[in-house]
Amino acid sequence: MYRILIACISYIVLTFVIAMTWNMVLFRDIYISLAASSLRPEPIVPLGLLTVVIEAVALSLLFHTFYRSAPSFKNALLLALSVGTFNMTYAAFTVPAKFLISPVWQYASLELAFGIVHYGLAGIAFFFIFGKRVTQDVRAIDGATS
């Protein structure tokens, strides 16, 4: 349970640092120009926080459950990026389909790049959170059966 909690907190902090840097510093002006007519004057931060908390719990539970069977750096990245694909494709393709965003290719490119960076870093963080314990558990099981 401790590692799940650490993973959730890590994901929330990591997500906010990456998202704030990406959206409010690096590409702020581009995002404003892409969706000027559909942006709120002030974002509803609690809705964003709720989304991140739900994602943190879901991703942490998935790692806790499925990462044990094949713990490796590659599998940590693969699991995080696979789960992130749902969020990435929604943000990149569904959002501009519903809102007036132009040019779509630029918005989609930014969202896909953000998703790869975001979920790639989350996978790396989760590798360090869940990887050591999994390796120790496997060694303990191997030692007990020999």
Chimera marker file (.cmm) of the C-alpha trace (Angstrom):
<marker_set name="trace">
<marker id="1" x="0.000" y="0.000" z="0.000" r="1" g="1" b="0" radius="0.5"/>
<marker id="2" x="2.908" y="2.309" z="0.802" r="1" g="1" b="0" radius="0.5"/>
<marker id="3" x="4.302" y="2.128" z="-2.743" r="1" g="1" b="0" radius="0.5"/>
<marker id="4" x="0.875" y="2.788" z="-4.250" r="1" g="1" b="0" radius="0.5"/>
<marker id="5" x="0.579" y="5.939" z="-2.124" r="1" g="1" b="0" radius="0.5"/>
<marker id="6" x="4.106" y="7.052" z="-3.069" r="1" g="1" b="0" radius="0.5"/>
<marker id="7" x="3.319" y="6.376" z="-6.737" r="1" g="1" b="0" radius="0.5"/>
<marker id="8" x="0.097" y="8.420" z="-6.538" r="1" g="1" b="0" radius="0.5"/>
<marker id="9" x="1.820" y="11.374" z="-4.900" r="1" g="1" b="0" radius="0.5"/>
<marker id="10" x="4.728" y="11.158" z="-7.353" r="1" g="1" b="0" radius="0.5"/>
<marker id="11" x="2.371" y="11.076" z="-10.331" r="1" g="1" b="0" radius="0.5"/>
<marker id="12" x="0.398" y="14.085" z="-9.078" r="1" g="1" b="0" radius="0.5"/>
<marker id="13" x="3.519" y="16.179" z="-8.425" r="1" g="1" b="0" radius="0.5"/>
<marker id="14" x="5.185" y="15.077" z="-11.667" r="1" g="1" b="0" radius="0.5"/>
<marker id="15" x="2.059" y="15.810" z="-13.691" r="1" g="1" b="0" radius="0.5"/>
<marker id="16" x="1.630" y="19.301" z="-12.284" r="1" g="1" b="0" radius="0.5"/>
<marker id="17" x="5.291" y="20.195" z="-12.771" r="1" g="1" b="0" radius="0.5"/>
<marker id="18" x="5.305" y="18.937" z="-16.361" r="1" g="1" b="0" radius="0.5"/>
<marker id="19" x="1.887" y="20.391" z="-17.244" r="1" g="1" b="0" radius="0.5"/>
<marker id="20" x="2.574" y="23.807" z="-15.753" r="1" g="1" b="0" radius="0.5"/>
<marker id="21" x="5.971" y="24.014" z="-17.443" r="1" g="1" b="0" radius="0.5"/>
<marker id="22" x="4.608" y="22.791" z="-20.794" r="1" g="1" b="0" radius="0.5"/>
<marker id="23" x="1.336" y="24.738" z="-20.880" r="1" g="1" b="0" radius="0.5"/>
<marker id="24" x="2.171" y="27.899" z="-18.961" r="1" g="1" b="0" radius="0.5"/>
<marker id="25" x="5.844" y="28.446" z="-19.802" r="1" g="1" b="0" radius="0.5"/>
<marker id="26" x="7.171" y="26.631" z="-22.871" r="1" g="1" b="0" radius="0.5"/>
<marker id="27" x="4.120" y="26.688" z="-25.147" r="1" g="1" b="0" radius="0.5"/>
<marker id="28" x="1.753" y="29.167" z="-23.474" r="1" g="1" b="0" radius="0.5"/>
<marker id="29" x="1.529" y="31.599" z="-26.378" r="1" g="1" b="0" radius="0.5"/>
<marker id="30" x="1.083" y="28.815" z="-28.917" r="1" g="1" b="0" radius="0.5"/>
<marker id="31" x="-1.789" y="27.245" z="-26.958" r="1" g="1" b="0" radius="0.5"/>
<marker id="32" x="-3.447" y="30.650" z="-26.580" r="1" g="1" b="0" radius="0.5"/>
<marker id="33" x="-3.229" y="31.323" z="-30.309" r="1" g="1" b="0" radius="0.5"/>
<marker id="34" x="-4.471" y="27.830" z="-31.217" r="1" g="1" b="0" radius="0.5"/>
<marker id="35" x="-7.605" y="27.973" z="-29.102" r="1" g="1" b="0" radius="0.5"/>
<marker id="36" x="-8.126" y="31.680" z="-28.449" r="1" g="1" b="0" radius="0.5"/>
<marker id="37" x="-11.857" y="31.581" z="-29.091" r="1" g="1" b="0" radius="0.5"/>
<marker id="38" x="-12.537" y="28.543" z="-26.906" r="1" g="1" b="0" radius="0.5"/>
<marker id="39" x="-10.357" y="29.180" z="-23.834" r="1" g="1" b="0" radius="0.5"/>
<marker id="40" x="-11.816" y="30.069" z="-20.461" r="1" g="1" b="0" radius="0.5"/>
<marker id="41" x="-10.484" y="33.292" z="-18.941" r="1" g="1" b="0" radius="0.5"/>
<marker id="42" x="-9.487" y="31.220" z="-15.890" r="1" g="1" b="0" radius="0.5"/>
<marker id="43" x="-9.159" y="27.419" z="-15.961" r="1" g="1" b="0" radius="0.5"/>
<marker id="44" x="-11.183" y="25.358" z="-13.466" r="1" g="1" b="0" radius="0.5"/>
<marker id="45" x="-8.226" y="23.966" z="-11.525" r="1" g="1" b="0" radius="0.5"/>
<marker id="46" x="-10.237" y="21.568" z="-9.295" r="1" g="1" b="0" radius="0.5"/>
<marker id="47" x="-11.437" y="19.670" z="-12.381" r="1" g="1" b="0" radius="0.5"/>
<marker id="48" x="-7.861" y="19.288" z="-13.573" r="1" g="1" b="0" radius="0.5"/>
<marker id="49" x="-6.771" y="18.156" z="-10.112" r="1" g="1" b="0" radius="0.5"/>
<marker id="50" x="-9.604" y="15.614" z="-9.969" r="1" g="1" b="0" radius="0.5"/>
<marker id="51" x="-8.502" y="14.211" z="-13.326" r="1" g="1" b="0" radius="0.5"/>
<marker id="52" x="-4.887" y="13.910" z="-12.202" r="1" g="1" b="0" radius="0.5"/>
<marker id="53" x="-5.851" y="12.205" z="-8.914" r="1" g="1" b="0" radius="0.5"/>
<marker id="54" x="-8.024" y="9.653" z="-10.749" r="1" g="1" b="0" radius="0.5"/>
<marker id="55" x="-5.206" y="8.993" z="-13.236" r="1" g="1" b="0" radius="0.5"/>
<marker id="56" x="-2.705" y="8.638" z="-10.370" r="1" g="1" b="0" radius="0.5"/>
<marker id="57" x="-4.810" y="6.029" z="-8.592" r="1" g="1" b="0" radius="0.5"/>
<marker id="58" x="-5.558" y="4.096" z="-11.788" r="1" g="1" b="0" radius="0.5"/>
<marker id="59" x="-1.964" y="4.060" z="-13.037" r="1" g="1" b="0" radius="0.5"/>
<marker id="60" x="-0.579" y="3.193" z="-9.594" r="1" g="1" b="0" radius="0.5"/>
<marker id="61" x="-2.986" y="0.272" z="-9.214" r="1" g="1" b="0" radius="0.5"/>
<marker id="62" x="-2.203" y="-0.960" z="-12.721" r="1" g="1" b="0" radius="0.5"/>
<marker id="63" x="1.526" y="-0.880" z="-12.001" r="1" g="1" b="0" radius="0.5"/>
<marker id="64" x="1.054" y="-2.577" z="-8.640" r="1" g="1" b="0" radius="0.5"/>
<marker id="65" x="-1.019" y="-5.321" z="-10.272" r="1" g="1" b="0" radius="0.5"/>
<marker id="66" x="0.601" y="-5.924" z="-13.661" r="1" g="1" b="0" radius="0.5"/>
<marker id="67" x="4.184" y="-4.713" z="-13.441" r="1" g="1" b="0" radius="0.5"/>
<marker id="68" x="5.194" y="-7.490" z="-11.028" r="1" g="1" b="0" radius="0.5"/>
<marker id="69" x="5.055" y="-10.163" z="-13.715" r="1" g="1" b="0" radius="0.5"/>
<marker id="70" x="7.802" y="-8.628" z="-15.871" r="1" g="1" b="0" radius="0.5"/>
<marker id="71" x="9.712" y="-5.890" z="-14.045" r="1" g="1" b="0" radius="0.5"/>
<marker id="72" x="12.026" y="-4.005" z="-16.395" r="1" g="1" b="0" radius="0.5"/>
<marker id="73" x="12.685" y="-0.453" z="-17.472" r="1" g="1" b="0" radius="0.5"/>
<marker id="74" x="11.296" y="-1.236" z="-20.926" r="1" g="1" b="0" radius="0.5"/>
<marker id="75" x="8.073" y="-2.680" z="-19.492" r="1" g="1" b="0" radius="0.5"/>
<marker id="76" x="7.635" y="0.304" z="-17.166" r="1" g="1" b="0" radius="0.5"/>
<marker id="77" x="7.792" y="2.653" z="-20.156" r="1" g="1" b="0" radius="0.5"/>
<marker id="78" x="5.563" y="0.391" z="-22.234" r="1" g="1" b="0" radius="0.5"/>
<marker id="79" x="2.886" y="0.140" z="-19.536" r="1" g="1" b="0" radius="0.5"/>
<marker id="80" x="2.847" y="3.883" z="-18.800" r="1" g="1" b="0" radius="0.5"/>
<marker id="81" x="2.824" y="4.898" z="-22.471" r="1" g="1" b="0" radius="0.5"/>
<marker id="82" x="0.154" y="2.304" z="-23.295" r="1" g="1" b="0" radius="0.5"/>
<marker id="83" x="-2.144" y="3.611" z="-20.581" r="1" g="1" b="0" radius="0.5"/>
<marker id="84" x="-1.302" y="7.184" z="-21.569" r="1" g="1" b="0" radius="0.5"/>
<marker id="85" x="-2.327" y="6.507" z="-25.149" r="1" g="1" b="0" radius="0.5"/>
<marker id="86" x="-5.986" y="6.912" z="-24.189" r="1" g="1" b="0" radius="0.5"/>
<marker id="87" x="-5.391" y="10.361" z="-22.737" r="1" g="1" b="0" radius="0.5"/>
<marker id="88" x="-2.973" y="11.401" z="-25.491" r="1" g="1" b="0" radius="0.5"/>
<marker id="89" x="-5.258" y="10.498" z="-28.368" r="1" g="1" b="0" radius="0.5"/>
<marker id="90" x="-8.288" y="12.068" z="-26.702" r="1" g="1" b="0" radius="0.5"/>
<marker id="91" x="-6.425" y="15.325" z="-26.138" r="1" g="1" b="0" radius="0.5"/>
<marker id="92" x="-4.801" y="15.340" z="-29.575" r="1" g="1" b="0" radius="0.5"/>
<marker id="93" x="-7.754" y="14.334" z="-31.746" r="1" g="1" b="0" radius="0.5"/>
<marker id="94" x="-11.089" y="14.525" z="-29.918" r="1" g="1" b="0" radius="0.5"/>
<marker id="95" x="-10.579" y="17.958" z="-28.371" r="1" g="1" b="0" radius="0.5"/>
<marker id="96" x="-9.912" y="19.701" z="-31.726" r="1" g="1" b="0" radius="0.5"/>
<marker id="97" x="-12.811" y="17.767" z="-33.237" r="1" g="1" b="0" radius="0.5"/>
<marker id="98" x="-15.165" y="19.381" z="-30.690" r="1" g="1" b="0" radius="0.5"/>
<marker id="99" x="-13.645" y="22.844" z="-30.324" r="1" g="1" b="0" radius="0.5"/>
<marker id="100" x="-12.447" y="25.458" z="-32.768" r="1" g="1" b="0" radius="0.5"/>
<marker id="101" x="-8.695" y="24.873" z="-32.727" r="1" g="1" b="0" radius="0.5"/>
<marker id="102" x="-6.559" y="25.795" z="-35.694" r="1" g="1" b="0" radius="0.5"/>
<marker id="103" x="-4.283" y="24.519" z="-37.058" r="1" g="1" b="0" radius="0.5"/>
<marker id="104" x="-5.259" y="21.082" z="-35.790" r="1" g="1" b="0" radius="0.5"/>
<marker id="105" x="-1.938" y="19.488" z="-36.775" r="1" g="1" b="0" radius="0.5"/>
<marker id="106" x="-0.007" y="21.872" z="-34.514" r="1" g="1" b="0" radius="0.5"/>
<marker id="107" x="-2.295" y="21.296" z="-31.541" r="1" g="1" b="0" radius="0.5"/>
<marker id="108" x="-2.265" y="17.523" z="-32.084" r="1" g="1" b="0" radius="0.5"/>
<marker id="109" x="1.537" y="17.512" z="-32.348" r="1" g="1" b="0" radius="0.5"/>
<marker id="110" x="1.914" y="19.439" z="-29.091" r="1" g="1" b="0" radius="0.5"/>
<marker id="111" x="-0.531" y="17.174" z="-27.256" r="1" g="1" b="0" radius="0.5"/>
<marker id="112" x="1.071" y="13.975" z="-28.535" r="1" g="1" b="0" radius="0.5"/>
<marker id="113" x="4.556" y="15.245" z="-27.625" r="1" g="1" b="0" radius="0.5"/>
<marker id="114" x="3.316" y="16.281" z="-24.176" r="1" g="1" b="0" radius="0.5"/>
<marker id="115" x="1.773" y="12.850" z="-23.649" r="1" g="1" b="0" radius="0.5"/>
<marker id="116" x="4.951" y="11.034" z="-24.620" r="1" g="1" b="0" radius="0.5"/>
<marker id="117" x="7.048" y="13.190" z="-22.268" r="1" g="1" b="0" radius="0.5"/>
<marker id="118" x="4.470" y="12.993" z="-19.466" r="1" g="1" b="0" radius="0.5"/>
<marker id="119" x="3.793" y="9.263" z="-19.537" r="1" g="1" b="0" radius="0.5"/>
<marker id="120" x="7.408" y="8.439" z="-20.350" r="1" g="1" b="0" radius="0.5"/>
<marker id="121" x="8.564" y="10.258" z="-17.208" r="1" g="1" b="0" radius="0.5"/>
<marker id="122" x="5.742" y="8.666" z="-15.204" r="1" g="1" b="0" radius="0.5"/>
<marker id="123" x="6.912" y="5.239" z="-16.392" r="1" g="1" b="0" radius="0.5"/>
<marker id="124" x="10.471" y="6.034" z="-15.303" r="1" g="1" b="0" radius="0.5"/>
<marker id="125" x="9.255" y="7.214" z="-11.890" r="1" g="1" b="0" radius="0.5"/>
<marker id="126" x="7.103" y="4.116" z="-11.448" r="1" g="1" b="0" radius="0.5"/>
<marker id="127" x="10.036" y="1.904" z="-12.483" r="1" g="1" b="0" radius="0.5"/>
<marker id="128" x="11.972" y="3.256" z="-9.505" r="1" g="1" b="0" radius="0.5"/>
<marker id="129" x="8.986" y="3.070" z="-7.161" r="1" g="1" b="0" radius="0.5"/>
<marker id="130" x="7.829" y="-0.436" z="-8.038" r="1" g="1" b="0" radius="0.5"/>
<marker id="131" x="10.949" y="-1.977" z="-9.606" r="1" g="1" b="0" radius="0.5"/>
<marker id="132" x="13.105" y="-2.506" z="-6.528" r="1" g="1" b="0" radius="0.5"/>
<marker id="133" x="10.382" y="-4.212" z="-4.523" r="1" g="1" b="0" radius="0.5"/>
<marker id="134" x="9.462" y="-6.465" z="-7.401" r="1" g="1" b="0" radius="0.5"/>
<marker id="135" x="13.079" y="-7.528" z="-7.849" r="1" g="1" b="0" radius="0.5"/>
<marker id="136" x="13.395" y="-8.215" z="-4.113" r="1" g="1" b="0" radius="0.5"/>
<marker id="137" x="10.131" y="-10.202" z="-4.109" r="1" g="1" b="0" radius="0.5"/>
<marker id="138" x="11.309" y="-12.343" z="-7.033" r="1" g="1" b="0" radius="0.5"/>
<marker id="139" x="14.647" y="-13.023" z="-5.328" r="1" g="1" b="0" radius="0.5"/>
<marker id="140" x="12.845" y="-13.958" z="-2.088" r="1" g="1" b="0" radius="0.5"/>
<marker id="141" x="10.545" y="-16.347" z="-3.947" r="1" g="1" b="0" radius="0.5"/>
<marker id="142" x="13.482" y="-17.876" z="-5.849" r="1" g="1" b="0" radius="0.5"/>
<marker id="143" x="15.399" y="-18.311" z="-2.587" r="1" g="1" b="0" radius="0.5"/>
<marker id="144" x="12.418" y="-19.924" z="-0.858" r="1" g="1" b="0" radius="0.5"/>
<marker id="145" x="11.858" y="-22.442" z="-3.649" r="1" g="1" b="0" radius="0.5"/>
<marker id="146" x="15.470" y="-23.540" z="-4.073" r="1" g="1" b="0" radius="0.5"/>
<link id1="1" id2="2" r="1" g="1" b="0" radius="0.2"/>
<link id1="2" id2="3" r="1" g="1" b="0" radius="0.2"/>
<link id1="3" id2="4" r="1" g="1" b="0" radius="0.2"/>
<link id1="4" id2="5" r="1" g="1" b="0" radius="0.2"/>
<link id1="5" id2="6" r="1" g="1" b="0" radius="0.2"/>
<link id1="6" id2="7" r="1" g="1" b="0" radius="0.2"/>
<link id1="7" id2="8" r="1" g="1" b="0" radius="0.2"/>
<link id1="8" id2="9" r="1" g="1" b="0" radius="0.2"/>
<link id1="9" id2="10" r="1" g="1" b="0" radius="0.2"/>
<link id1="10" id2="11" r="1" g="1" b="0" radius="0.2"/>
<link id1="11" id2="12" r="1" g="1" b="0" radius="0.2"/>
<link id1="12" id2="13" r="1" g="1" b="0" radius="0.2"/>
<link id1="13" id2="14" r="1" g="1" b="0" radius="0.2"/>
<link id1="14" id2="15" r="1" g="1" b="0" radius="0.2"/>
<link id1="15" id2="16" r="1" g="1" b="0" radius="0.2"/>
<link id1="16" id2="17" r="1" g="1" b="0" radius="0.2"/>
<link id1="17" id2="18" r="1" g="1" b="0" radius="0.2"/>
<link id1="18" id2="19" r="1" g="1" b="0" radius="0.2"/>
<link id1="19" id2="20" r="1" g="1" b="0" radius="0.2"/>
<link id1="20" id2="21" r="1" g="1" b="0" radius="0.2"/>
<link id1="21" id2="22" r="1" g="1" b="0" radius="0.2"/>
<link id1="22" id2="23" r="1" g="1" b="0" radius="0.2"/>
<link id1="23" id2="24" r="1" g="1" b="0" radius="0.2"/>
<link id1="24" id2="25" r="1" g="1" b="0" radius="0.2"/>
<link id1="25" id2="26" r="1" g="1" b="0" radius="0.2"/>
<link id1="26" id2="27" r="1" g="1" b="0" radius="0.2"/>
<link id1="27" id2="28" r="1" g="1" b="0" radius="0.2"/>
<link id1="28" id2="29" r="1" g="1" b="0" radius="0.2"/>
<link id1="29" id2="30" r="1" g="1" b="0" radius="0.2"/>
<link id1="30" id2="31" r="1" g="1" b="0" radius="0.2"/>
<link id1="31" id2="32" r="1" g="1" b="0" radius="0.2"/>
<link id1="32" id2="33" r="1" g="1" b="0" radius="0.2"/>
<link id1="33" id2="34" r="1" g="1" b="0" radius="0.2"/>
<link id1="34" id2="35" r="1" g="1" b="0" radius="0.2"/>
<link id1="35" id2="36" r="1" g="1" b="0" radius="0.2"/>
<link id1="36" id2="37" r="1" g="1" b="0" radius="0.2"/>
<link id1="37" id2="38" r="1" g="1" b="0" radius="0.2"/>
<link id1="38" id2="39" r="1" g="1" b="0" radius="0.2"/>
<link id1="39" id2="40" r="1" g="1" b="0" radius="0.2"/>
<link id1="40" id2="41" r="1" g="1" b="0" radius="0.2"/>
<link id1="41" id2="42" r="1" g="1" b="0" radius="0.2"/>
<link id1="42" id2="43" r="1" g="1" b="0" radius="0.2"/>
<link id1="43" id2="44" r="1" g="1" b="0" radius="0.2"/>
<link id1="44" id2="45" r="1" g="1" b="0" radius="0.2"/>
<link id1="45" id2="46" r="1" g="1" b="0" radius="0.2"/>
<link id1="46" id2="47" r="1" g="1" b="0" radius="0.2"/>
<link id1="47" id2="48" r="1" g="1" b="0" radius="0.2"/>
<link id1="48" id2="49" r="1" g="1" b="0" radius="0.2"/>
<link id1="49" id2="50" r="1" g="1" b="0" radius="0.2"/>
<link id1="50" id2="51" r="1" g="1" b="0" radius="0.2"/>
<link id1="51" id2="52" r="1" g="1" b="0" radius="0.2"/>
<link id1="52" id2="53" r="1" g="1" b="0" radius="0.2"/>
<link id1="53" id2="54" r="1" g="1" b="0" radius="0.2"/>
<link id1="54" id2="55" r="1" g="1" b="0" radius="0.2"/>
<link id1="55" id2="56" r="1" g="1" b="0" radius="0.2"/>
<link id1="56" id2="57" r="1" g="1" b="0" radius="0.2"/>
<link id1="57" id2="58" r="1" g="1" b="0" radius="0.2"/>
<link id1="58" id2="59" r="1" g="1" b="0" radius="0.2"/>
<link id1="59" id2="60" r="1" g="1" b="0" radius="0.2"/>
<link id1="60" id2="61" r="1" g="1" b="0" radius="0.2"/>
<link id1="61" id2="62" r="1" g="1" b="0" radius="0.2"/>
<link id1="62" id2="63" r="1" g="1" b="0" radius="0.2"/>
<link id1="63" id2="64" r="1" g="1" b="0" radius="0.2"/>
<link id1="64" id2="65" r="1" g="1" b="0" radius="0.2"/>
<link id1="65" id2="66" r="1" g="1" b="0" radius="0.2"/>
<link id1="66" id2="67" r="1" g="1" b="0" radius="0.2"/>
<link id1="67" id2="68" r="1" g="1" b="0" radius="0.2"/>
<link id1="68" id2="69" r="1" g="1" b="0" radius="0.2"/>
<link id1="69" id2="70" r="1" g="1" b="0" radius="0.2"/>
<link id1="70" id2="71" r="1" g="1" b="0" radius="0.2"/>
<link id1="71" id2="72" r="1" g="1" b="0" radius="0.2"/>
<link id1="72" id2="73" r="1" g="1" b="0" radius="0.2"/>
<link id1="73" id2="74" r="1" g="1" b="0" radius="0.2"/>
<link id1="74" id2="75" r="1" g="1" b="0" radius="0.2"/>
<link id1="75" id2="76" r="1" g="1" b="0" radius="0.2"/>
<link id1="76" id2="77" r="1" g="1" b="0" radius="0.2"/>
<link id1="77" id2="78" r="1" g="1" b="0" radius="0.2"/>
<link id1="78" id2="79" r="1" g="1" b="0" radius="0.2"/>
<link id1="79" id2="80" r="1" g="1" b="0" radius="0.2"/>
<link id1="80" id2="81" r="1" g="1" b="0" radius="0.2"/>
<link id1="81" id2="82" r="1" g="1" b="0" radius="0.2"/>
<link id1="82" id2="83" r="1" g="1" b="0" radius="0.2"/>
<link id1="83" id2="84" r="1" g="1" b="0" radius="0.2"/>
<link id1="84" id2="85" r="1" g="1" b="0" radius="0.2"/>
<link id1="85" id2="86" r="1" g="1" b="0" radius="0.2"/>
<link id1="86" id2="87" r="1" g="1" b="0" radius="0.2"/>
<link id1="87" id2="88" r="1" g="1" b="0" radius="0.2"/>
<link id1="88" id2="89" r="1" g="1" b="0" radius="0.2"/>
<link id1="89" id2="90" r="1" g="1" b="0" radius="0.2"/>
<link id1="90" id2="91" r="1" g="1" b="0" radius="0.2"/>
<link id1="91" id2="92" r="1" g="1" b="0" radius="0.2"/>
<link id1="92" id2="93" r="1" g="1" b="0" radius="0.2"/>
<link id1="93" id2="94" r="1" g="1" b="0" radius="0.2"/>
<link id1="94" id2="95" r="1" g="1" b="0" radius="0.2"/>
<link id1="95" id2="96" r="1" g="1" b="0" radius="0.2"/>
<link id1="96" id2="97" r="1" g="1" b="0" radius="0.2"/>
<link id1="97" id2="98" r="1" g="1" b="0" radius="0.2"/>
<link id1="98" id2="99" r="1" g="1" b="0" radius="0.2"/>
<link id1="99" id2="100" r="1" g="1" b="0" radius="0.2"/>
<link id1="100" id2="101" r="1" g="1" b="0" radius="0.2"/>
<link id1="101" id2="102" r="1" g="1" b="0" radius="0.2"/>
<link id1="102" id2="103" r="1" g="1" b="0" radius="0.2"/>
<link id1="103" id2="104" r="1" g="1" b="0" radius="0.2"/>
<link id1="104" id2="105" r="1" g="1" b="0" radius="0.2"/>
<link id1="105" id2="106" r="1" g="1" b="0" radius="0.2"/>
<link id1="106" id2="107" r="1" g="1" b="0" radius="0.2"/>
<link id1="107" id2="108" r="1" g="1" b="0" radius="0.2"/>
<link id1="108" id2="109" r="1" g="1" b="0" radius="0.2"/>
<link id1="109" id2="110" r="1" g="1" b="0" radius="0.2"/>
<link id1="110" id2="111" r="1" g="1" b="0" radius="0.2"/>
<link id1="111" id2="112" r="1" g="1" b="0" radius="0.2"/>
<link id1="112" id2="113" r="1" g="1" b="0" radius="0.2"/>
<link id1="113" id2="114" r="1" g="1" b="0" radius="0.2"/>
<link id1="114" id2="115" r="1" g="1" b="0" radius="0.2"/>
<link id1="115" id2="116" r="1" g="1" b="0" radius="0.2"/>
<link id1="116" id2="117" r="1" g="1" b="0" radius="0.2"/>
<link id1="117" id2="118" r="1" g="1" b="0" radius="0.2"/>
<link id1="118" id2="119" r="1" g="1" b="0" radius="0.2"/>
<link id1="119" id2="120" r="1" g="1" b="0" radius="0.2"/>
<link id1="120" id2="121" r="1" g="1" b="0" radius="0.2"/>
<link id1="121" id2="122" r="1" g="1" b="0" radius="0.2"/>
<link id1="122" id2="123" r="1" g="1" b="0" radius="0.2"/>
<link id1="123" id2="124" r="1" g="1" b="0" radius="0.2"/>
<link id1="124" id2="125" r="1" g="1" b="0" radius="0.2"/>
<link id1="125" id2="126" r="1" g="1" b="0" radius="0.2"/>
<link id1="126" id2="127" r="1" g="1" b="0" radius="0.2"/>
<link id1="127" id2="128" r="1" g="1" b="0" radius="0.2"/>
<link id1="128" id2="129" r="1" g="1" b="0" radius="0.2"/>
<link id1="129" id2="130" r="1" g="1" b="0" radius="0.2"/>
<link id1="130" id2="131" r="1" g="1" b="0" radius="0.2"/>
<link id1="131" id2="132" r="1" g="1" b="0" radius="0.2"/>
<link id1="132" id2="133" r="1" g="1" b="0" radius="0.2"/>
<link id1="133" id2="134" r="1" g="1" b="0" radius="0.2"/>
<link id1="134" id2="135" r="1" g="1" b="0" radius="0.2"/>
<link id1="135" id2="136" r="1" g="1" b="0" radius="0.2"/>
<link id1="136" id2="137" r="1" g="1" b="0" radius="0.2"/>
<link id1="137" id2="138" r="1" g="1" b="0" radius="0.2"/>
<link id1="138" id2="139" r="1" g="1" b="0" radius="0.2"/>
<link id1="139" id2="140" r="1" g="1" b="0" radius="0.2"/>
<link id1="140" id2="141" r="1" g="1" b="0" radius="0.2"/>
<link id1="141" id2="142" r="1" g="1" b="0" radius="0.2"/>
<link id1="142" id2="143" r="1" g="1" b="0" radius="0.2"/>
<link id1="143" id2="144" r="1" g="1" b="0" radius="0.2"/>
<link id1="144" id2="145" r="1" g="1" b="0" radius="0.2"/>
<link id1="145" id2="146" r="1" g="1" b="0" radius="0.2"/>
</marker_set>
